[in-house]
């Protein structure tokens, strides 16, 4: 899982850049008093990441990367290509998080929040230019493997 948001932020950035789901299962990238936060809520707990310093006004690239590991995964928050916070992740995080129609929101949230640190709608007071969410797919077999499988399928 890799999330990247390209934004323009004011000096005191505030509000939700993007959110999916809610505090029963979901994630949100948001600003509080100029500082960037990311919360991943699971049914039993929440993983919290936060930048140690506030954003300067202007264009920024915000990123969150989750990598599955053995025995522990890792989640990291990046601001302008620099890792600013990370945490270990026990178990595997679910990638299907929509509960009761709480879909992806850009620039605000609705319904229950993902984090108690903001209250919906929590509109972002900057501009979200682009959001990219990449999820790992199944490993694509080599062409020779595909041909062998097709020839031996009958």
Beta strands, then each sheet from edge to edge (+ up, - down):
strand 1: 2-9
strand 2: 15-22
strand 3: 25-32
strand 4: 35-41
strand 5: 46-50
strand 6: 58-67
strand 7: 72-79
strand 8: 82-90
strand 9: 105-106
strand 10: 127-134
sheet 1: 8+ 7- 6+ 1- 10+
sheet 2: 5+ 4- 3+ 2- 9+
end
